[in-house]
């Protein structure tokens, strides 16, 4: 069975001295519900649809599974994502 490729936002990429070679990611979705944990990205030029980051879907996996870089988010969007993570994790 072939795994389907999904866009993600890379939140942490491993350094050579890290204990594990894991990237920490949050999935991107075009099924926006306006719920807690979603950060609206609008329609980035590098995605086909209006999308959001789903910070409730945090995952980690071997960084070698990341296949290609699609684009970048703005510093303001990153601040919104950090705020959503702090809210979700009660930090």
PDB file of N, CA, C and O in Angstrom:
ATOM      1  N   UNK A   1       0.841  -1.178   0.000  1.00  0.00           N
ATOM      2  CA  UNK A   1       0.000   0.000   0.000  1.00  0.00           C
ATOM      3  C   UNK A   1       0.890   1.246   0.000  1.00  0.00           C
ATOM      4  O   UNK A   1       1.860   1.315   0.755  1.00  0.00           O
ATOM      5  N   UNK A   2       0.570   2.210  -0.827  1.00  0.00           N
ATOM      6  CA  UNK A   2       1.345   3.439  -0.937  1.00  0.00           C
ATOM      7  C   UNK A   2       0.827   4.459   0.064  1.00  0.00           C
ATOM      8  O   UNK A   2      -0.377   4.698   0.156  1.00  0.00           O
ATOM      9  N   UNK A   3       1.753   5.061   0.818  1.00  0.00           N
ATOM     10  CA  UNK A   3       1.370   6.098   1.773  1.00  0.00           C
ATOM     11  C   UNK A   3       1.054   7.383   1.029  1.00  0.00           C
ATOM     12  O   UNK A   3       1.762   7.767   0.099  1.00  0.00           O
ATOM     13  N   UNK A   4      -0.028   8.049   1.451  1.00  0.00           N
ATOM     14  CA  UNK A   4      -0.386   9.323   0.847  1.00  0.00           C
ATOM     15  C   UNK A   4       0.449  10.429   1.481  1.00  0.00           C
ATOM     16  O   UNK A   4       0.648  10.455   2.696  1.00  0.00           O
ATOM     17  N   UNK A   5       0.927  11.327   0.656  1.00  0.00           N
ATOM     18  CA  UNK A   5       1.726  12.446   1.133  1.00  0.00           C
ATOM     19  C   UNK A   5       0.806  13.579   1.578  1.00  0.00           C
ATOM     20  O   UNK A   5      -0.143  13.920   0.872  1.00  0.00           O
ATOM     21  N   UNK A   6       1.077  14.158   2.729  1.00  0.00           N
ATOM     22  CA  UNK A   6       0.282  15.257   3.278  1.00  0.00           C
ATOM     23  C   UNK A   6       1.196  16.423   3.616  1.00  0.00           C
ATOM     24  O   UNK A   6       2.322  16.222   4.072  1.00  0.00           O
ATOM     25  N   UNK A   7       0.714  17.647   3.391  1.00  0.00           N
ATOM     26  CA  UNK A   7       1.538  18.799   3.774  1.00  0.00           C
ATOM     27  C   UNK A   7       1.548  18.984   5.294  1.00  0.00           C
ATOM     28  O   UNK A   7       0.534  18.793   5.965  1.00  0.00           O
ATOM     29  N   UNK A   8       2.706  19.355   5.813  1.00  0.00           N
ATOM     30  CA  UNK A   8       2.861  19.607   7.251  1.00  0.00           C
ATOM     31  C   UNK A   8       3.687  20.872   7.449  1.00  0.00           C
ATOM     32  O   UNK A   8       4.425  21.301   6.562  1.00  0.00           O
ATOM     33  N   UNK A   9       3.543  21.449   8.623  1.00  0.00           N
ATOM     34  CA  UNK A   9       4.407  22.543   9.041  1.00  0.00           C
ATOM     35  C   UNK A   9       5.469  21.948   9.954  1.00  0.00           C
ATOM     36  O   UNK A   9       5.140  21.355  10.982  1.00  0.00           O
ATOM     37  N   UNK A  10       6.721  22.096   9.596  1.00  0.00           N
ATOM     38  CA  UNK A  10       7.816  21.573  10.416  1.00  0.00           C
ATOM     39  C   UNK A  10       8.053  22.560  11.554  1.00  0.00           C
ATOM     40  O   UNK A  10       8.412  23.715  11.325  1.00  0.00           O
ATOM     41  N   UNK A  11       7.847  22.090  12.784  1.00  0.00           N
ATOM     42  CA  UNK A  11       8.030  22.925  13.969  1.00  0.00           C
ATOM     43  C   UNK A  11       9.405  22.745  14.590  1.00  0.00           C
ATOM     44  O   UNK A  11       9.941  23.667  15.204  1.00  0.00           O
ATOM     45  N   UNK A  12       9.974  21.557  14.429  1.00  0.00           N
ATOM     46  CA  UNK A  12      11.314  21.286  14.963  1.00  0.00           C
ATOM     47  C   UNK A  12      11.986  20.260  14.064  1.00  0.00           C
ATOM     48  O   UNK A  12      11.395  19.239  13.712  1.00  0.00           O
ATOM     49  N   UNK A  13      13.224  20.546  13.699  1.00  0.00           N
ATOM     50  CA  UNK A  13      14.016  19.641  12.869  1.00  0.00           C
ATOM     51  C   UNK A  13      15.227  19.218  13.683  1.00  0.00           C
ATOM     52  O   UNK A  13      15.844  20.052  14.346  1.00  0.00           O
ATOM     53  N   UNK A  14      15.581  17.927  13.646  1.00  0.00           N
ATOM     54  CA  UNK A  14      16.657  17.459  14.526  1.00  0.00           C
ATOM     55  C   UNK A  14      18.029  18.046  14.198  1.00  0.00           C
ATOM     56  O   UNK A  14      18.395  18.244  13.040  1.00  0.00           O
ATOM     57  N   UNK A  15      18.757  18.308  15.260  1.00  0.00           N
ATOM     58  CA  UNK A  15      20.167  18.703  15.158  1.00  0.00           C
ATOM     59  C   UNK A  15      21.007  17.434  15.283  1.00  0.00           C
ATOM     60  O   UNK A  15      20.510  16.412  15.757  1.00  0.00           O
ATOM     61  N   UNK A  16      22.253  17.485  14.870  1.00  0.00           N
ATOM     62  CA  UNK A  16      23.104  16.294  14.899  1.00  0.00           C
ATOM     63  C   UNK A  16      23.304  15.749  16.312  1.00  0.00           C
ATOM     64  O   UNK A  16      23.512  14.548  16.486  1.00  0.00           O
ATOM     65  N   UNK A  17      23.242  16.619  17.325  1.00  0.00           N
ATOM     66  CA  UNK A  17      23.466  16.158  18.704  1.00  0.00           C
ATOM     67  C   UNK A  17      22.183  15.699  19.412  1.00  0.00           C
ATOM     68  O   UNK A  17      22.234  15.295  20.573  1.00  0.00           O
ATOM     69  N   UNK A  18      21.033  15.756  18.724  1.00  0.00           N
ATOM     70  CA  UNK A  18      19.773  15.319  19.334  1.00  0.00           C
ATOM     71  C   UNK A  18      19.766  13.807  19.536  1.00  0.00           C
ATOM     72  O   UNK A  18      20.405  13.066  18.789  1.00  0.00           O
ATOM     73  N   UNK A  19      19.037  13.364  20.552  1.00  0.00           N
ATOM     74  CA  UNK A  19      18.959  11.941  20.875  1.00  0.00           C
ATOM     75  C   UNK A  19      18.240  11.146  19.786  1.00  0.00           C
ATOM     76  O   UNK A  19      18.543   9.972  19.573  1.00  0.00           O
ATOM     77  N   UNK A  20      17.299  11.773  19.104  1.00  0.00           N
ATOM     78  CA  UNK A  20      16.544  11.104  18.058  1.00  0.00           C
ATOM     79  C   UNK A  20      16.553  11.964  16.796  1.00  0.00           C
ATOM     80  O   UNK A  20      16.679  13.185  16.875  1.00  0.00           O
ATOM     81  N   UNK A  21      16.422  11.336  15.652  1.00  0.00           N
ATOM     82  CA  UNK A  21      16.388  12.056  14.372  1.00  0.00           C
ATOM     83  C   UNK A  21      14.944  12.320  13.969  1.00  0.00           C
ATOM     84  O   UNK A  21      14.525  11.992  12.858  1.00  0.00           O
ATOM     85  N   UNK A  22      14.176  12.926  14.902  1.00  0.00           N
ATOM     86  CA  UNK A  22      12.754  13.132  14.669  1.00  0.00           C
ATOM     87  C   UNK A  22      12.429  14.585  14.359  1.00  0.00           C
ATOM     88  O   UNK A  22      12.918  15.501  15.019  1.00  0.00           O
ATOM     89  N   UNK A  23      11.596  14.777  13.342  1.00  0.00           N
ATOM     90  CA  UNK A  23      11.033  16.092  13.057  1.00  0.00           C
ATOM     91  C   UNK A  23       9.695  16.171  13.770  1.00  0.00           C
ATOM     92  O   UNK A  23       8.946  15.193  13.786  1.00  0.00           O
ATOM     93  N   UNK A  24       9.382  17.314  14.358  1.00  0.00           N
ATOM     94  CA  UNK A  24       8.080  17.547  14.986  1.00  0.00           C
ATOM     95  C   UNK A  24       7.284  18.413  14.024  1.00  0.00           C
ATOM     96  O   UNK A  24       7.746  19.470  13.595  1.00  0.00           O
ATOM     97  N   UNK A  25       6.074  17.953  13.689  1.00  0.00           N
ATOM     98  CA  UNK A  25       5.273  18.624  12.669  1.00  0.00           C
ATOM     99  C   UNK A  25       3.829  18.806  13.125  1.00  0.00           C
ATOM    100  O   UNK A  25       3.354  18.131  14.038  1.00  0.00           O
ATOM    101  N   UNK A  26       3.148  19.732  12.464  1.00  0.00           N
ATOM    102  CA  UNK A  26       1.706  19.909  12.613  1.00  0.00           C
ATOM    103  C   UNK A  26       1.105  19.800  11.219  1.00  0.00           C
ATOM    104  O   UNK A  26       1.629  20.396  10.279  1.00  0.00           O
ATOM    105  N   UNK A  27       0.017  19.052  11.065  1.00  0.00           N
ATOM    106  CA  UNK A  27      -0.571  18.892   9.742  1.00  0.00           C
ATOM    107  C   UNK A  27      -1.264  20.161   9.256  1.00  0.00           C
ATOM    108  O   UNK A  27      -1.764  20.961  10.046  1.00  0.00           O
ATOM    109  N   UNK A  28      -1.278  20.320   7.937  1.00  0.00           N
ATOM    110  CA  UNK A  28      -2.041  21.383   7.301  1.00  0.00           C
ATOM    111  C   UNK A  28      -3.329  20.762   6.766  1.00  0.00           C
ATOM    112  O   UNK A  28      -3.336  19.616   6.316  1.00  0.00           O
ATOM    113  N   UNK A  29      -4.406  21.520   6.820  1.00  0.00           N
ATOM    114  CA  UNK A  29      -5.694  21.006   6.356  1.00  0.00           C
ATOM    115  C   UNK A  29      -6.441  22.073   5.580  1.00  0.00           C
ATOM    116  O   UNK A  29      -6.298  23.268   5.838  1.00  0.00           O
ATOM    117  N   UNK A  30      -7.239  21.623   4.628  1.00  0.00           N
ATOM    118  CA  UNK A  30      -8.117  22.546   3.915  1.00  0.00           C
ATOM    119  C   UNK A  30      -9.549  22.419   4.435  1.00  0.00           C
ATOM    120  O   UNK A  30     -10.436  23.150   3.992  1.00  0.00           O
ATOM    121  N   UNK A  31      -9.778  21.504   5.363  1.00  0.00           N
ATOM    122  CA  UNK A  31     -11.096  21.350   5.987  1.00  0.00           C
ATOM    123  C   UNK A  31     -11.120  22.182   7.258  1.00  0.00           C
ATOM    124  O   UNK A  31     -10.926  21.667   8.359  1.00  0.00           O
ATOM    125  N   UNK A  32     -11.358  23.464   7.090  1.00  0.00           N
ATOM    126  CA  UNK A  32     -11.290  24.413   8.202  1.00  0.00           C
ATOM    127  C   UNK A  32     -12.631  24.466   8.915  1.00  0.00           C
ATOM    128  O   UNK A  32     -13.674  24.694   8.303  1.00  0.00           O
ATOM    129  N   UNK A  33     -12.578  24.249  10.227  1.00  0.00           N
ATOM    130  CA  UNK A  33     -13.793  24.218  11.036  1.00  0.00           C
ATOM    131  C   UNK A  33     -13.910  25.428  11.964  1.00  0.00           C
ATOM    132  O   UNK A  33     -14.950  25.649  12.584  1.00  0.00           O
ATOM    133  N   UNK A  34     -12.829  26.207  12.051  1.00  0.00           N
ATOM    134  CA  UNK A  34     -12.860  27.364  12.942  1.00  0.00           C
ATOM    135  C   UNK A  34     -12.817  26.990  14.409  1.00  0.00           C
ATOM    136  O   UNK A  34     -13.317  27.732  15.255  1.00  0.00           O
ATOM    137  N   UNK A  35     -12.234  25.865  14.717  1.00  0.00           N
ATOM    138  CA  UNK A  35     -12.182  25.368  16.087  1.00  0.00           C
ATOM    139  C   UNK A  35     -10.847  25.713  16.741  1.00  0.00           C
ATOM    140  O   UNK A  35      -9.876  26.073  16.075  1.00  0.00           O
ATOM    141  N   UNK A  36     -10.833  25.592  18.063  1.00  0.00           N
ATOM    142  CA  UNK A  36      -9.599  25.775  18.829  1.00  0.00           C
ATOM    143  C   UNK A  36      -8.541  24.830  18.269  1.00  0.00           C
ATOM    144  O   UNK A  36      -8.825  23.670  17.969  1.00  0.00           O
ATOM    145  N   UNK A  37      -7.346  25.327  18.136  1.00  0.00           N
ATOM    146  CA  UNK A  37      -6.255  24.494  17.632  1.00  0.00           C
ATOM    147  C   UNK A  37      -5.998  24.659  16.152  1.00  0.00           C
ATOM    148  O   UNK A  37      -5.031  24.104  15.630  1.00  0.00           O
ATOM    149  N   UNK A  38      -6.849  25.420  15.455  1.00  0.00           N
ATOM    150  CA  UNK A  38      -6.604  25.704  14.047  1.00  0.00           C
ATOM    151  C   UNK A  38      -6.073  27.123  13.889  1.00  0.00           C
ATOM    152  O   UNK A  38      -6.575  28.058  14.514  1.00  0.00           O
ATOM    153  N   UNK A  39      -5.069  27.272  13.061  1.00  0.00           N
ATOM    154  CA  UNK A  39      -4.533  28.598  12.742  1.00  0.00           C
ATOM    155  C   UNK A  39      -4.687  28.788  11.238  1.00  0.00           C
ATOM    156  O   UNK A  39      -4.058  28.092  10.441  1.00  0.00           O
ATOM    157  N   UNK A  40      -5.523  29.729  10.870  1.00  0.00           N
ATOM    158  CA  UNK A  40      -5.830  29.998   9.467  1.00  0.00           C
ATOM    159  C   UNK A  40      -4.609  30.573   8.752  1.00  0.00           C
ATOM    160  O   UNK A  40      -4.001  31.536   9.220  1.00  0.00           O
ATOM    161  N   UNK A  41      -4.262  29.977   7.624  1.00  0.00           N
ATOM    162  CA  UNK A  41      -3.142  30.455   6.810  1.00  0.00           C
ATOM    163  C   UNK A  41      -3.610  31.225   5.581  1.00  0.00           C
ATOM    164  O   UNK A  41      -2.794  31.788   4.851  1.00  0.00           O
ATOM    165  N   UNK A  42      -4.918  31.252   5.349  1.00  0.00           N
ATOM    166  CA  UNK A  42      -5.396  31.838   4.107  1.00  0.00           C
ATOM    167  C   UNK A  42      -5.078  30.897   2.955  1.00  0.00           C
ATOM    168  O   UNK A  42      -5.094  29.677   3.119  1.00  0.00           O
ATOM    169  N   UNK A  43      -4.790  31.466   1.793  1.00  0.00           N
ATOM    170  CA  UNK A  43      -4.439  30.668   0.613  1.00  0.00           C
ATOM    171  C   UNK A  43      -2.989  30.942   0.234  1.00  0.00           C
ATOM    172  O   UNK A  43      -2.711  31.808  -0.596  1.00  0.00           O
ATOM    173  N   UNK A  44      -2.055  30.193   0.853  1.00  0.00           N
ATOM    174  CA  UNK A  44      -0.644  30.373   0.472  1.00  0.00           C
ATOM    175  C   UNK A  44      -0.450  30.030  -1.001  1.00  0.00           C
ATOM    176  O   UNK A  44      -1.130  29.151  -1.530  1.00  0.00           O
ATOM    177  N   UNK A  45       0.466  30.712  -1.656  1.00  0.00           N
ATOM    178  CA  UNK A  45       0.696  30.460  -3.089  1.00  0.00           C
ATOM    179  C   UNK A  45       1.238  29.053  -3.341  1.00  0.00           C
ATOM    180  O   UNK A  45       1.158  28.555  -4.464  1.00  0.00           O
ATOM    181  N   UNK A  46       1.777  28.418  -2.327  1.00  0.00           N
ATOM    182  CA  UNK A  46       2.365  27.089  -2.487  1.00  0.00           C
ATOM    183  C   UNK A  46       1.408  25.950  -2.111  1.00  0.00           C
ATOM    184  O   UNK A  46       1.801  24.783  -2.112  1.00  0.00           O
ATOM    185  N   UNK A  47       0.147  26.292  -1.789  1.00  0.00           N
ATOM    186  CA  UNK A  47      -0.872  25.270  -1.530  1.00  0.00           C
ATOM    187  C   UNK A  47      -2.055  25.499  -2.465  1.00  0.00           C
ATOM    188  O   UNK A  47      -2.339  26.641  -2.826  1.00  0.00           O
ATOM    189  N   UNK A  48      -2.753  24.427  -2.866  1.00  0.00           N
ATOM    190  CA  UNK A  48      -3.842  24.590  -3.826  1.00  0.00           C
ATOM    191  C   UNK A  48      -5.118  25.213  -3.248  1.00  0.00           C
ATOM    192  O   UNK A  48      -5.941  25.730  -4.003  1.00  0.00           O
ATOM    193  N   UNK A  49      -5.294  25.171  -1.918  1.00  0.00           N
ATOM    194  CA  UNK A  49      -6.529  25.641  -1.311  1.00  0.00           C
ATOM    195  C   UNK A  49      -6.259  26.492  -0.066  1.00  0.00           C
ATOM    196  O   UNK A  49      -5.161  26.481   0.491  1.00  0.00           O
ATOM    197  N   UNK A  50      -7.282  27.218   0.348  1.00  0.00           N
ATOM    198  CA  UNK A  50      -7.274  27.903   1.637  1.00  0.00           C
ATOM    199  C   UNK A  50      -6.989  26.836   2.691  1.00  0.00           C
ATOM    200  O   UNK A  50      -7.606  25.771   2.663  1.00  0.00           O
ATOM    201  N   UNK A  51      -6.063  27.099   3.622  1.00  0.00           N
ATOM    202  CA  UNK A  51      -5.621  26.059   4.554  1.00  0.00           C
ATOM    203  C   UNK A  51      -5.415  26.595   5.955  1.00  0.00           C
ATOM    204  O   UNK A  51      -5.380  27.804   6.186  1.00  0.00           O
ATOM    205  N   UNK A  52      -5.281  25.664   6.883  1.00  0.00           N
ATOM    206  CA  UNK A  52      -5.002  25.995   8.281  1.00  0.00           C
ATOM    207  C   UNK A  52      -4.017  24.973   8.841  1.00  0.00           C
ATOM    208  O   UNK A  52      -3.919  23.847   8.354  1.00  0.00           O
ATOM    209  N   UNK A  53      -3.296  25.392   9.868  1.00  0.00           N
ATOM    210  CA  UNK A  53      -2.437  24.485  10.628  1.00  0.00           C
ATOM    211  C   UNK A  53      -3.280  23.913  11.754  1.00  0.00           C
ATOM    212  O   UNK A  53      -3.963  24.658  12.457  1.00  0.00           O
ATOM    213  N   UNK A  54      -3.241  22.606  11.932  1.00  0.00           N
ATOM    214  CA  UNK A  54      -3.973  21.951  13.010  1.00  0.00           C
ATOM    215  C   UNK A  54      -2.976  21.584  14.113  1.00  0.00           C
ATOM    216  O   UNK A  54      -2.341  20.532  14.047  1.00  0.00           O
ATOM    217  N   UNK A  55      -2.836  22.443  15.122  1.00  0.00           N
ATOM    218  CA  UNK A  55      -1.842  22.181  16.164  1.00  0.00           C
ATOM    219  C   UNK A  55      -2.252  21.030  17.080  1.00  0.00           C
ATOM    220  O   UNK A  55      -1.423  20.540  17.847  1.00  0.00           O
ATOM    221  N   UNK A  56      -3.498  20.590  17.020  1.00  0.00           N
ATOM    222  CA  UNK A  56      -3.908  19.430  17.813  1.00  0.00           C
ATOM    223  C   UNK A  56      -3.392  18.128  17.215  1.00  0.00           C
ATOM    224  O   UNK A  56      -3.435  17.086  17.869  1.00  0.00           O
ATOM    225  N   UNK A  57      -2.906  18.178  15.983  1.00  0.00           N
ATOM    226  CA  UNK A  57      -2.429  16.977  15.313  1.00  0.00           C
ATOM    227  C   UNK A  57      -0.922  16.823  15.331  1.00  0.00           C
ATOM    228  O   UNK A  57      -0.355  16.222  14.419  1.00  0.00           O
ATOM    229  N   UNK A  58      -0.258  17.355  16.357  1.00  0.00           N
ATOM    230  CA  UNK A  58       1.204  17.258  16.432  1.00  0.00           C
ATOM    231  C   UNK A  58       1.675  15.817  16.285  1.00  0.00           C
ATOM    232  O   UNK A  58       1.066  14.885  16.811  1.00  0.00           O
ATOM    233  N   UNK A  59       2.767  15.661  15.560  1.00  0.00           N
ATOM    234  CA  UNK A  59       3.336  14.327  15.359  1.00  0.00           C
ATOM    235  C   UNK A  59       4.848  14.457  15.232  1.00  0.00           C
ATOM    236  O   UNK A  59       5.378  15.538  14.975  1.00  0.00           O
ATOM    237  N   UNK A  60       5.520  13.341  15.417  1.00  0.00           N
ATOM    238  CA  UNK A  60       6.959  13.309  15.169  1.00  0.00           C
ATOM    239  C   UNK A  60       7.257  12.058  14.365  1.00  0.00           C
ATOM    240  O   UNK A  60       6.632  11.013  14.546  1.00  0.00           O
ATOM    241  N   UNK A  61       8.224  12.191  13.477  1.00  0.00           N
ATOM    242  CA  UNK A  61       8.654  11.042  12.681  1.00  0.00           C
ATOM    243  C   UNK A  61      10.051  11.297  12.154  1.00  0.00           C
ATOM    244  O   UNK A  61      10.574  12.409  12.234  1.00  0.00           O
ATOM    245  N   UNK A  62      10.644  10.246  11.612  1.00  0.00           N
ATOM    246  CA  UNK A  62      11.999  10.322  11.071  1.00  0.00           C
ATOM    247  C   UNK A  62      12.059  11.442  10.037  1.00  0.00           C
ATOM    248  O   UNK A  62      11.274  11.459   9.088  1.00  0.00           O
ATOM    249  N   UNK A  63      12.979  12.368  10.219  1.00  0.00           N
ATOM    250  CA  UNK A  63      13.051  13.537   9.343  1.00  0.00           C
ATOM    251  C   UNK A  63      13.318  13.174   7.881  1.00  0.00           C
ATOM    252  O   UNK A  63      13.071  13.988   6.991  1.00  0.00           O
ATOM    253  N   UNK A  64      13.815  11.978   7.626  1.00  0.00           N
ATOM    254  CA  UNK A  64      14.082  11.566   6.240  1.00  0.00           C
ATOM    255  C   UNK A  64      12.798  11.299   5.455  1.00  0.00           C
ATOM    256  O   UNK A  64      12.835  11.143   4.235  1.00  0.00           O
ATOM    257  N   UNK A  65      11.656  11.246   6.160  1.00  0.00           N
ATOM    258  CA  UNK A  65      10.378  11.081   5.461  1.00  0.00           C
ATOM    259  C   UNK A  65       9.874  12.390   4.856  1.00  0.00           C
ATOM    260  O   UNK A  65       8.959  12.383   4.032  1.00  0.00           O
ATOM    261  N   UNK A  66      10.466  13.507   5.262  1.00  0.00           N
ATOM    262  CA  UNK A  66      10.097  14.788   4.654  1.00  0.00           C
ATOM    263  C   UNK A  66      10.660  14.796   3.236  1.00  0.00           C
ATOM    264  O   UNK A  66      11.860  14.607   3.040  1.00  0.00           O
ATOM    265  N   UNK A  67       9.799  15.013   2.258  1.00  0.00           N
ATOM    266  CA  UNK A  67      10.242  14.861   0.873  1.00  0.00           C
ATOM    267  C   UNK A  67      10.629  16.157   0.181  1.00  0.00           C
ATOM    268  O   UNK A  67      11.609  16.191  -0.563  1.00  0.00           O
ATOM    269  N   UNK A  68       9.868  17.233   0.416  1.00  0.00           N
ATOM    270  CA  UNK A  68      10.214  18.493  -0.244  1.00  0.00           C
ATOM    271  C   UNK A  68       9.625  19.671   0.512  1.00  0.00           C
ATOM    272  O   UNK A  68       8.633  19.547   1.230  1.00  0.00           O
ATOM    273  N   UNK A  69      10.256  20.796   0.333  1.00  0.00           N
ATOM    274  CA  UNK A  69       9.799  22.037   0.963  1.00  0.00           C
ATOM    275  C   UNK A  69       8.838  22.736   0.006  1.00  0.00           C
ATOM    276  O   UNK A  69       9.158  22.957  -1.162  1.00  0.00           O
ATOM    277  N   UNK A  70       7.657  23.080   0.515  1.00  0.00           N
ATOM    278  CA  UNK A  70       6.652  23.722  -0.325  1.00  0.00           C
ATOM    279  C   UNK A  70       6.715  25.238  -0.256  1.00  0.00           C
ATOM    280  O   UNK A  70       6.526  25.913  -1.268  1.00  0.00           O
ATOM    281  N   UNK A  71       6.981  25.784   0.936  1.00  0.00           N
ATOM    282  CA  UNK A  71       6.994  27.230   1.091  1.00  0.00           C
ATOM    283  C   UNK A  71       7.244  27.621   2.533  1.00  0.00           C
ATOM    284  O   UNK A  71       7.643  26.797   3.356  1.00  0.00           O
ATOM    285  N   UNK A  72       7.006  28.886   2.826  1.00  0.00           N
ATOM    286  CA  UNK A  72       7.228  29.425   4.172  1.00  0.00           C
ATOM    287  C   UNK A  72       5.991  30.164   4.643  1.00  0.00           C
ATOM    288  O   UNK A  72       5.216  30.686   3.842  1.00  0.00           O
ATOM    289  N   UNK A  73       5.822  30.200   5.953  1.00  0.00           N
ATOM    290  CA  UNK A  73       4.771  31.018   6.542  1.00  0.00           C
ATOM    291  C   UNK A  73       5.393  32.321   7.030  1.00  0.00           C
ATOM    292  O   UNK A  73       6.609  32.417   7.198  1.00  0.00           O
ATOM    293  N   UNK A  74       4.561  33.306   7.253  1.00  0.00           N
ATOM    294  CA  UNK A  74       5.060  34.610   7.687  1.00  0.00           C
ATOM    295  C   UNK A  74       5.402  34.585   9.178  1.00  0.00           C
ATOM    296  O   UNK A  74       4.919  33.717   9.904  1.00  0.00           O
ATOM    297  N   UNK A  75       6.223  35.522   9.640  1.00  0.00           N
ATOM    298  CA  UNK A  75       6.504  35.621  11.079  1.00  0.00           C
ATOM    299  C   UNK A  75       5.225  35.824  11.902  1.00  0.00           C
ATOM    300  O   UNK A  75       5.115  35.295  13.008  1.00  0.00           O
ATOM    301  N   UNK A  76       4.277  36.572  11.383  1.00  0.00           N
ATOM    302  CA  UNK A  76       3.014  36.787  12.098  1.00  0.00           C
ATOM    303  C   UNK A  76       2.241  35.481  12.231  1.00  0.00           C
ATOM    304  O   UNK A  76       1.689  35.192  13.293  1.00  0.00           O
ATOM    305  N   UNK A  77       2.198  34.687  11.158  1.00  0.00           N
ATOM    306  CA  UNK A  77       1.532  33.390  11.226  1.00  0.00           C
ATOM    307  C   UNK A  77       2.223  32.474  12.225  1.00  0.00           C
ATOM    308  O   UNK A  77       1.556  31.732  12.947  1.00  0.00           O
ATOM    309  N   UNK A  78       3.560  32.515  12.279  1.00  0.00           N
ATOM    310  CA  UNK A  78       4.286  31.683  13.229  1.00  0.00           C
ATOM    311  C   UNK A  78       3.964  32.086  14.653  1.00  0.00           C
ATOM    312  O   UNK A  78       3.834  31.224  15.522  1.00  0.00           O
ATOM    313  N   UNK A  79       3.831  33.377  14.911  1.00  0.00           N
ATOM    314  CA  UNK A  79       3.439  33.839  16.246  1.00  0.00           C
ATOM    315  C   UNK A  79       2.047  33.339  16.603  1.00  0.00           C
ATOM    316  O   UNK A  79       1.806  32.956  17.748  1.00  0.00           O
ATOM    317  N   UNK A  80       1.124  33.337  15.639  1.00  0.00           N
ATOM    318  CA  UNK A  80      -0.227  32.805  15.872  1.00  0.00           C
ATOM    319  C   UNK A  80      -0.179  31.315  16.183  1.00  0.00           C
ATOM    320  O   UNK A  80      -0.923  30.833  17.037  1.00  0.00           O
ATOM    321  N   UNK A  81       0.688  30.591  15.498  1.00  0.00           N
ATOM    322  CA  UNK A  81       0.834  29.156  15.743  1.00  0.00           C
ATOM    323  C   UNK A  81       1.418  28.911  17.130  1.00  0.00           C
ATOM    324  O   UNK A  81       0.968  28.013  17.841  1.00  0.00           O
ATOM    325  N   UNK A  82       2.414  29.698  17.518  1.00  0.00           N
ATOM    326  CA  UNK A  82       2.986  29.569  18.866  1.00  0.00           C
ATOM    327  C   UNK A  82       1.933  29.842  19.927  1.00  0.00           C
ATOM    328  O   UNK A  82       1.865  29.138  20.935  1.00  0.00           O
ATOM    329  N   UNK A  83       1.110  30.862  19.703  1.00  0.00           N
ATOM    330  CA  UNK A  83       0.040  31.175  20.666  1.00  0.00           C
ATOM    331  C   UNK A  83      -0.957  30.032  20.756  1.00  0.00           C
ATOM    332  O   UNK A  83      -1.418  29.702  21.849  1.00  0.00           O
ATOM    333  N   UNK A  84      -1.298  29.422  19.623  1.00  0.00           N
ATOM    334  CA  UNK A  84      -2.232  28.285  19.622  1.00  0.00           C
ATOM    335  C   UNK A  84      -1.617  27.087  20.354  1.00  0.00           C
ATOM    336  O   UNK A  84      -2.319  26.370  21.067  1.00  0.00           O
ATOM    337  N   UNK A  85      -0.313  26.870  20.180  1.00  0.00           N
ATOM    338  CA  UNK A  85       0.358  25.770  20.910  1.00  0.00           C
ATOM    339  C   UNK A  85       0.373  26.040  22.412  1.00  0.00           C
ATOM    340  O   UNK A  85       0.126  25.135  23.210  1.00  0.00           O
ATOM    341  N   UNK A  86       0.666  27.289  22.800  1.00  0.00           N
ATOM    342  CA  UNK A  86       0.664  27.628  24.239  1.00  0.00           C
ATOM    343  C   UNK A  86      -0.733  27.416  24.816  1.00  0.00           C
ATOM    344  O   UNK A  86      -0.871  26.892  25.922  1.00  0.00           O
ATOM    345  N   UNK A  87      -1.768  27.818  24.083  1.00  0.00           N
ATOM    346  CA  UNK A  87      -3.141  27.629  24.546  1.00  0.00           C
ATOM    347  C   UNK A  87      -3.475  26.146  24.669  1.00  0.00           C
ATOM    348  O   UNK A  87      -4.018  25.711  25.684  1.00  0.00           O
ATOM    349  N   UNK A  88      -3.155  25.382  23.648  1.00  0.00           N
ATOM    350  CA  UNK A  88      -3.446  23.950  23.640  1.00  0.00           C
ATOM    351  C   UNK A  88      -2.753  23.221  24.780  1.00  0.00           C
ATOM    352  O   UNK A  88      -3.348  22.355  25.422  1.00  0.00           O
ATOM    353  N   UNK A  89      -1.485  23.574  25.035  1.00  0.00           N
ATOM    354  CA  UNK A  89      -0.670  22.872  26.037  1.00  0.00           C
ATOM    355  C   UNK A  89      -0.672  23.544  27.406  1.00  0.00           C
ATOM    356  O   UNK A  89       0.034  23.115  28.319  1.00  0.00           O
ATOM    357  N   UNK A  90      -1.472  24.601  27.540  1.00  0.00           N
ATOM    358  CA  UNK A  90      -1.548  25.350  28.800  1.00  0.00           C
ATOM    359  C   UNK A  90      -0.180  25.813  29.270  1.00  0.00           C
ATOM    360  O   UNK A  90       0.177  25.633  30.434  1.00  0.00           O
ATOM    361  N   UNK A  91       0.580  26.407  28.367  1.00  0.00           N
ATOM    362  CA  UNK A  91       1.925  26.909  28.695  1.00  0.00           C
ATOM    363  C   UNK A  91       1.883  28.390  29.015  1.00  0.00           C
ATOM    364  O   UNK A  91       2.918  28.986  29.313  1.00  0.00           O
TER     365      UNK A  91
END
